[in-house]
Amino acid sequence: MITSHSERSTEITRLLNAGLSAEQIANKCEIKQSTVRRYIRFIKSRFLSKKEVTKNPKILLLDIETLPCLATIWGIYEQRIPAENILRDWFILSWSAKYLYSGKMMSDVLTSEEVIKNEDKRLLGGIWELINESDIIIGQNLKKFDLRKLNARFIINKFPPPLPYQTIDTLTECRKYFAFTSYKLDYINKILGLRRKVGTSYELWLKCLTGDPESLKQMEVYNRQDVLILEDLYTTIRGWIKSGPNLGLYYDTDGASVCPNCGSTSLEWKGYYYTGAGRFKSGRCNNCTAVFRSRYSDLSKEEKKSLLSTIAR
């Protein structure tokens, strides 16, 4: 067993570089997982840079499933359930994630014992690590559901806030640009001719509530498919997104321009984009079809001086 601080720090660094999770490192070093996390945070802040511009950005596609609350009620019509009627609060049932374009799927689901005991701390450790290491996170209804639900369970289970990241919510982007009849992920993918969800019903969640092993396995399969179809939707609508993270900030390009939406260098400059006081060269990405513009005005000093504008109200 490792006893000195220097030996422990060296061993944790070695295991971290080998790709082991905090839980695996804790088991191997015979120390608490919270201790490992403290060392990891120290090592990263002291020796590692989270955002190394020489590498591609870590863009994580994410989806979670939760178990419902259990509560006592007096009837089934027009019921307002007080908080004191809750017998068991909701918690995270499973998560699934993958990095954009990676063939490796990552996922986890509660064990039967964890469901019965309402324990999701082990499961949270894995997704916390992924979020903490990611530059950009993508999800459907990500901001209102997935991230807020995860944050609630993180603080309840004494996890610290993850390092900063940016987000792309495909639900928000679809509502912003398209008048679809429904904004459910499966419906949008259907009309766009993309992959679809795994068919299931509420009965699967009810079986998971009992800790049924086969139902838990099925839930993980369902969750993993949601991430795959999320990737399909994101790559389909990506060219339309106008307010997402600028990927040009994440690449070491040696001065070359890249598409702000996808990072491609296959760009075609064409036409101009006009503002109230400027003219900018514009173009299109040949990879994701996004339209972009230069950050610098194309107007000369003389043109800028002669330009007039209306009086603001």
C-alpha positions as CSV (number, residue, x, y, z in Angstrom):
1,M,0.0,0.0,0.0
2,I,1.3,3.5,-0.9
3,T,1.8,5.7,2.1
4,S,3.8,8.8,1.2
5,H,2.3,11.8,-0.6
6,S,5.0,11.8,-3.3
7,E,4.5,8.1,-4.1
8,R,0.8,8.4,-4.2
9,S,0.9,11.4,-6.5
10,T,3.3,9.6,-8.8
11,E,1.2,6.5,-8.9
12,I,-2.0,8.4,-9.6
13,T,-0.4,10.3,-12.4
14,R,0.9,7.1,-14.0
15,L,-2.6,5.4,-13.7
16,L,-4.3,8.5,-15.0
17,N,-2.1,8.6,-18.1
18,A,-2.8,4.9,-18.6
19,G,-6.5,5.8,-19.0
20,L,-7.9,4.5,-15.7
21,S,-10.9,6.1,-14.1
22,A,-11.0,7.6,-10.6
23,E,-12.8,4.5,-9.3
24,Q,-10.3,2.1,-10.8
25,I,-7.4,4.2,-9.4
26,A,-8.9,4.2,-6.0
27,N,-9.4,0.4,-6.0
28,K,-5.8,-0.1,-7.2
29,C,-4.2,2.2,-4.7
30,E,-6.5,1.2,-1.9
31,I,-7.6,4.8,-1.1
32,K,-10.9,6.7,-1.1
33,Q,-12.2,7.8,-4.5
34,S,-12.6,11.4,-3.1
35,T,-8.9,11.4,-2.3
36,V,-8.1,10.3,-5.9
37,R,-10.3,13.1,-7.3
38,R,-8.5,15.7,-5.2
39,Y,-5.1,14.5,-6.5
40,I,-6.4,14.5,-10.1
41,R,-7.6,18.1,-9.7
42,F,-4.3,19.1,-8.3
43,I,-2.3,17.3,-10.9
44,K,-4.3,18.8,-13.7
45,S,-4.1,22.3,-12.4
46,R,-0.4,22.0,-11.7
47,F,0.9,20.0,-14.7
48,L,-1.7,19.6,-17.3
49,S,-3.7,22.0,-19.5
50,K,-7.3,21.2,-20.0
51,K,-7.5,23.0,-23.3
52,E,-4.5,22.2,-25.5
53,V,-5.0,24.0,-28.8
54,T,-2.6,21.6,-30.5
55,K,-5.3,18.9,-30.2
56,N,-8.7,18.6,-31.6
57,P,-11.5,19.8,-29.3
58,K,-13.2,17.1,-27.2
59,I,-16.8,17.3,-28.4
60,L,-19.0,15.0,-26.3
61,L,-22.5,13.8,-27.3
62,L,-24.5,13.0,-24.2
63,D,-27.8,11.5,-23.1
64,I,-29.1,10.4,-19.7
65,E,-32.1,8.4,-18.4
66,T,-33.6,8.9,-14.9
67,L,-35.9,6.9,-12.7
68,P,-39.2,8.7,-11.6
69,C,-40.2,9.8,-8.2
70,L,-42.4,7.6,-6.1
71,A,-45.1,9.4,-4.1
72,T,-48.4,8.9,-2.3
73,I,-51.5,10.4,-3.9
74,W,-55.3,10.6,-3.0
75,G,-56.5,10.3,-6.6
76,I,-55.5,10.5,-10.3
77,Y,-57.3,13.7,-11.4
78,E,-56.1,17.3,-10.9
79,Q,-53.6,16.3,-8.2
80,R,-51.0,18.7,-6.8
81,I,-48.5,16.5,-5.0
82,P,-46.8,18.2,-2.0
83,A,-43.1,17.6,-1.5
84,E,-43.7,15.7,1.7
85,N,-45.7,13.1,-0.2
86,I,-42.6,12.0,-2.1
87,L,-41.5,8.6,-0.8
88,R,-38.4,8.3,-3.1
89,D,-36.9,11.0,-5.2
90,W,-35.7,10.6,-8.8
91,F,-32.1,9.7,-9.6
92,I,-29.9,8.9,-12.6
93,L,-30.6,5.5,-14.1
94,S,-28.1,5.4,-17.0
95,W,-26.0,7.5,-19.2
96,S,-24.5,7.1,-22.6
97,A,-21.9,9.3,-24.4
98,K,-19.5,9.3,-27.3
99,Y,-17.0,11.8,-28.8
100,L,-18.1,13.2,-32.1
101,Y,-17.1,10.9,-35.0
102,S,-15.5,8.4,-32.6
103,G,-16.5,4.7,-33.1
104,K,-16.2,4.1,-29.3
105,M,-19.5,4.2,-27.3
106,M,-19.4,4.8,-23.6
107,S,-22.3,4.0,-21.2
108,D,-23.2,2.9,-17.8
109,V,-26.4,1.7,-16.0
110,L,-27.2,1.1,-12.4
111,T,-27.0,-2.4,-11.0
112,S,-30.0,-4.0,-9.4
113,E,-28.6,-3.4,-6.0
114,E,-28.0,0.2,-6.7
115,V,-31.6,0.7,-7.9
116,I,-33.0,-0.8,-4.7
117,K,-30.7,1.3,-2.6
118,N,-31.3,4.5,-4.6
119,E,-27.5,4.9,-5.2
120,D,-26.2,6.5,-8.3
121,K,-22.8,7.8,-7.0
122,R,-20.7,5.1,-8.8
123,L,-22.5,5.8,-12.1
124,L,-22.1,9.5,-11.7
125,G,-18.3,9.2,-11.4
126,G,-17.8,8.1,-15.0
127,I,-20.0,10.8,-16.6
128,W,-18.5,13.5,-14.3
129,E,-15.0,12.6,-15.6
130,L,-16.2,12.8,-19.2
131,I,-17.9,16.2,-18.7
132,N,-14.8,17.5,-16.8
133,E,-12.5,16.6,-19.7
134,S,-14.8,17.9,-22.6
135,D,-14.6,21.2,-24.4
136,I,-18.1,21.1,-25.9
137,I,-21.1,19.0,-24.9
138,I,-24.0,18.3,-27.3
139,G,-27.5,17.0,-26.4
140,Q,-31.2,17.1,-27.1
141,N,-32.9,19.3,-24.4
142,L,-29.4,19.4,-22.9
143,K,-29.6,22.7,-20.9
144,K,-33.0,22.2,-19.3
145,F,-32.9,18.5,-18.6
146,D,-29.6,16.5,-18.9
147,L,-27.1,19.0,-17.4
148,R,-29.4,20.4,-14.7
149,K,-30.4,16.8,-13.6
150,L,-26.7,15.8,-13.6
151,N,-25.7,18.9,-11.6
152,A,-28.4,18.2,-9.0
153,R,-27.1,14.7,-8.5
154,F,-23.5,15.9,-8.6
155,I,-24.0,18.3,-5.7
156,I,-26.1,15.8,-3.7
157,N,-23.3,13.3,-4.0
158,K,-20.5,15.8,-3.2
159,F,-19.0,16.1,-6.6
160,P,-17.3,19.5,-7.4
161,P,-18.3,21.5,-10.5
162,P,-16.8,20.2,-13.7
163,L,-14.3,22.4,-15.5
164,P,-15.8,25.0,-18.0
165,Y,-17.3,23.7,-21.2
166,Q,-19.6,25.1,-24.0
167,T,-22.9,23.5,-25.0
168,I,-24.9,22.9,-28.2
169,D,-28.6,22.0,-27.5
170,T,-30.1,20.5,-30.7
171,L,-33.6,21.0,-29.3
172,T,-33.0,24.8,-28.9
173,E,-31.3,25.0,-32.4
174,C,-34.2,23.1,-34.1
175,R,-36.8,25.4,-32.4
176,K,-34.8,28.4,-33.5
177,Y,-34.5,27.6,-37.2
178,F,-37.2,25.1,-38.1
179,A,-41.0,25.0,-37.8
180,F,-41.2,21.2,-37.3
181,T,-44.6,19.8,-36.3
182,S,-43.0,18.1,-33.3
183,Y,-39.5,18.6,-31.7
184,K,-39.2,15.1,-30.3
185,L,-35.9,13.7,-31.4
186,D,-37.4,10.5,-32.9
187,Y,-39.9,12.6,-34.9
188,I,-37.3,15.0,-36.3
189,N,-35.0,12.1,-37.3
190,K,-38.0,10.4,-39.0
191,I,-38.8,13.3,-41.3
192,L,-35.1,13.9,-42.0
193,G,-34.6,10.2,-42.9
194,L,-32.1,9.6,-40.1
195,R,-31.7,6.7,-37.7
196,R,-34.5,6.2,-35.1
197,K,-35.0,5.4,-31.4
198,V,-35.2,1.9,-30.0
199,G,-38.9,1.1,-29.6
200,T,-39.9,0.9,-25.9
201,S,-42.7,2.0,-23.5
202,Y,-43.1,3.3,-19.9
203,E,-43.3,-0.3,-18.8
204,L,-39.5,-0.5,-19.2
205,W,-39.0,2.2,-16.6
206,L,-41.4,0.4,-14.2
207,K,-39.4,-2.8,-14.6
208,C,-36.2,-0.9,-14.0
209,L,-37.7,0.5,-10.8
210,T,-37.7,-3.1,-9.4
211,G,-34.1,-3.6,-10.4
212,D,-34.9,-6.2,-13.1
213,P,-31.5,-7.1,-14.6
214,E,-32.8,-7.7,-18.2
215,S,-34.7,-4.4,-18.2
216,L,-31.6,-2.5,-17.0
217,K,-29.6,-4.0,-19.9
218,Q,-32.4,-3.0,-22.3
219,M,-32.3,0.5,-20.9
220,E,-28.6,0.8,-21.6
221,V,-29.2,-0.3,-25.2
222,Y,-32.0,2.3,-25.5
223,N,-29.8,5.0,-24.1
224,R,-26.8,4.2,-26.4
225,Q,-29.1,4.4,-29.5
226,D,-30.3,7.8,-28.4
227,V,-26.7,9.1,-28.6
228,L,-26.2,7.6,-32.1
229,I,-29.3,9.3,-33.4
230,L,-28.3,12.5,-31.6
231,E,-25.1,12.5,-33.6
232,D,-27.0,12.0,-36.8
233,L,-29.3,15.0,-36.0
234,Y,-26.4,17.3,-35.0
235,T,-24.3,16.6,-38.1
236,T,-27.4,17.2,-40.2
237,I,-28.4,20.6,-38.7
238,R,-24.9,21.8,-37.9
239,G,-24.6,24.0,-41.0
240,W,-27.6,25.9,-39.9
241,I,-26.4,26.8,-36.4
242,K,-25.3,30.4,-36.2
243,S,-24.5,30.9,-32.5
244,G,-22.6,27.8,-31.5
245,P,-19.0,27.5,-30.2
246,N,-16.4,28.8,-32.7
247,L,-14.2,25.7,-33.4
248,G,-11.5,27.9,-34.8
249,L,-10.5,28.7,-31.2
250,Y,-9.7,25.0,-30.5
251,Y,-7.3,24.2,-33.4
252,D,-3.7,25.0,-33.9
253,T,-4.0,26.0,-37.5
254,D,-0.7,27.9,-38.1
255,G,-2.8,30.9,-39.2
256,A,-5.1,29.0,-41.6
257,S,-8.8,29.7,-41.4
258,V,-11.2,26.9,-40.4
259,C,-15.0,26.6,-40.5
260,P,-16.3,27.9,-37.1
261,N,-19.0,25.2,-37.1
262,C,-17.0,22.0,-38.0
263,G,-13.3,22.9,-38.1
264,S,-12.9,22.0,-41.8
265,T,-10.3,23.9,-43.9
266,S,-12.3,23.2,-47.1
267,L,-13.7,26.7,-47.5
268,E,-15.1,28.7,-50.4
269,W,-15.2,32.5,-50.1
270,K,-18.1,34.0,-51.9
271,G,-20.1,37.3,-51.6
272,Y,-20.4,39.7,-48.6
273,Y,-22.1,40.0,-45.3
274,Y,-23.4,43.5,-44.4
275,T,-24.0,45.1,-41.0
276,G,-25.2,48.6,-40.3
277,A,-21.6,49.9,-40.4
278,G,-19.5,47.2,-42.1
279,R,-19.0,44.9,-45.0
280,F,-17.4,41.5,-44.5
281,K,-16.3,38.8,-46.9
282,S,-18.5,35.7,-46.6
283,G,-18.3,32.1,-47.7
284,R,-19.5,28.5,-47.3
285,C,-17.9,25.4,-45.8
286,N,-17.7,22.6,-48.3
287,N,-17.9,20.0,-45.4
288,C,-20.9,21.0,-43.2
289,T,-22.4,23.7,-45.6
290,A,-22.3,26.4,-42.8
291,V,-22.1,30.0,-44.0
292,F,-19.4,32.2,-42.3
293,R,-17.8,35.6,-42.6
294,S,-14.5,37.3,-41.9
295,R,-14.1,39.1,-38.6
296,Y,-12.6,42.2,-40.2
297,S,-14.5,44.7,-42.3
298,D,-13.6,44.9,-46.0
299,L,-14.2,48.6,-46.1
300,S,-11.2,50.9,-46.6
301,K,-10.4,53.8,-44.2
302,E,-11.8,56.3,-46.8
303,E,-15.0,54.2,-47.2
304,K,-15.5,54.0,-43.4
305,K,-15.1,57.8,-43.1
306,S,-17.6,58.5,-45.8
307,L,-20.2,56.1,-44.5
308,L,-23.3,57.6,-42.9
309,S,-25.9,56.1,-40.6
310,T,-29.4,57.0,-39.6
311,I,-30.0,58.6,-36.2
312,A,-30.7,56.1,-33.5
313,R,-34.1,56.5,-31.7
